[in-house]
Amino acid sequence: MPLSHLLLALSVVFIWGTNFVVIKWGLAELPPFLFATLRFVLSALPWVFLFRRPAVPWSAMARVGILLGVGQFGLLYWAMRQDISPGVASLVVQSQVFFTILMSMILSGERMRPLQAAALALATAGYGVVAWHGATDPGAAVTLFGLALVLAAGFSWACANMVMRGVGRVNMVAFTAWSSLFAIVPLALISLAVEGPARMAHAVAHASMAAWLAVAWQALGNTVFAFGVWGWLLARHPAVTVTPLALLVPVFGILASAVLLAEPLPFWKLGAAGLVLAGLSLNVYASRRGGRR
């Protein structure tokens, strides 16, 4: 991979990792489901007028939009409101990797290889450490409820991955923009039901420029730029060359949260991160070995 392409890939994982801090800043002023609604409005508009609709069934785009909108980001924002810190959230949501593997194996009938089983065991141990401290330590920056929500967000992300695997090679920016249309209405309805019209109107009317920049960054930085560049790189390099760089997302997430939000880094949190990252790394290694057979 040329240096320029490597730097592009690093810029994407840096954006994805540090975005957890940006989410926290946005949640300081916007209720979580309203925040998610606004994010997907800007992820869809005006891009659906600039990109032709991909040759993908409407049902597939609807499933992806709802899974990512309500399932992944709706639940993630809800959890990050007060039940999990940005650094821990950036780590736990990577459970989507293992949920995706497990669902792929169930659907294909393939048996899990020993290295993959070891990788899953390491990551599960890391999540177990997080759950233990969430249940026993009031100052752990995570609750069991928050952990469950982010794991559910990771599962929703994995379900969306399974749908996207079936659509073939498409323009990912266009696909994401058109799929985002289907997230707007259910998120807005949930916001109306849970947060209420008065709270929604007050939040929109009194949101500062910082809050609107946080919303814009979700759509422009994470969706248009990051997904577009990531798809562009995957079209030009083997997946085994590009995807391992995503291991840096929780690293950037934890470090950014510590630097910008003064999130503590006790030994248990570093240990849990080490276990999960070791599991993710071992899974990448197992995938490479499997691909060479």
Protein Blocks (a to p, Z undefined) as FASTA:
>chain_A
ZZklmmmmmmmmmmmmmmmmmmmmmmmmpcfklmmmmmmmmmmpcklmmpccddbdfklm
mmmmmmmmmmmmmmmmmmmmmmccfklmmmmmmmmmmmmmmmmmmmnopacdfklmmmmm
mmmmmmmmmmmmmmmmmklopafklmmmmmmmmmmmmmmmmmmmmnopadfklmmmmmmm
mmmmmmmmmmmmmnopklmmmmmmmpcfklmmmmmmmmmmmmmmmmmmmmmmmmmpcfkl
mmmmmmmmmmmmmmmmmmmnopacdfklmmmmmmmmmmmmmmmmmmmmmmmZZ
